[in-house]
Amino acid sequence: MFELGRNKIFRGKREFNKVYSKGRSLANREIVIYILEDENLRGKVGFAAGKKLGCAVVRNRVKRLLREAYRLNQHNIKPNCAIILMGRKNLVEAKCEVAIKSFCDLCKRAKIWID
């Protein structure tokens, strides 16, 4: 029901760079979201965590939190958007509920949330 297939996740650097350069961004204390409305990248999502967050274990945990927040709410997001979710320092010690709430708030502010 709430699957996140491999074909929906960004794989190449070219796709990430396109969203970073041409998309718009919004941020809160835990997450930065980059959004690009593009037909070629329709419905794709990427997850990122920079080295400033900590070691690989910490970065992987942050990406797992971001994936779970997206997976549970992907049905509430407009399908014509490509999204990159980037974790911030406050997400390192946060629980999953905080990540989900933060993601939902950002999507509503970005006007890509479907009620």
Residue pairs with C-beta under 8 A, 6 or more apart in sequence:
2 71
2 72
2 74
2 75
3 71
4 45
4 67
4 70
4 71
4 74
8 43
8 44
8 45
9 44
9 45
9 46
9 47
10 16
10 19
10 44
10 45
10 46
10 82
10 84
15 41
15 44
15 46
15 82
16 46
16 48
16 84
18 36
18 38
18 41
18 82
19 34
19 35
19 36
19 41
19 46
19 82
19 83
19 84
20 34
20 84
22 36
22 38
23 34
23 35
23 36
23 82
23 84
24 34
24 35
24 36
24 110
25 32
25 33
25 34
25 35
26 32
26 33
26 35
26 106
26 109
26 110
27 33
27 88
27 106
28 102
28 105
28 106
29 88
29 90
29 102
30 87
30 88
30 90
30 91
30 94
30 98
30 99
30 102
31 66
31 85
31 86
31 87
31 88
31 91
31 99
31 102
31 103
31 106
32 85
32 86
32 88
33 83
33 84
33 85
33 86
33 103
33 106
33 107
33 110
34 83
34 84
34 86
35 81
35 82
35 83
35 110
35 112
36 81
36 82
37 80
37 81
37 82
38 82
39 80
41 82
42 79
42 80
42 81
42 82
43 79
43 80
43 81
43 82
44 82
44 83
45 70
45 74
45 82
45 83
45 84
45 85
46 83
46 84
46 85
47 63
47 66
47 67
47 70
47 84
47 85
47 86
48 63
48 84
48 85
48 86
48 87
49 58
49 59
49 60
49 62
49 63
49 66
49 86
49 87
50 59
50 86
51 59
52 89
53 59
53 62
53 87
53 88
53 89
53 91
53 92
54 92
58 92
59 87
61 92
62 87
62 91
62 92
63 87
65 87
65 91
65 94
65 96
65 99
66 85
66 87
66 91
66 99
66 103
68 96
68 99
68 100
69 85
69 96
69 99
69 100
69 102
69 103
69 104
70 83
70 85
70 103
72 100
73 100
73 103
73 104
73 107
76 104
76 107
76 113
76 114
76 115
77 83
77 107
77 112
77 113
77 114
78 112
78 113
78 114
81 112
83 112
85 103
91 98
91 99
91 102
94 102
104 113
107 113
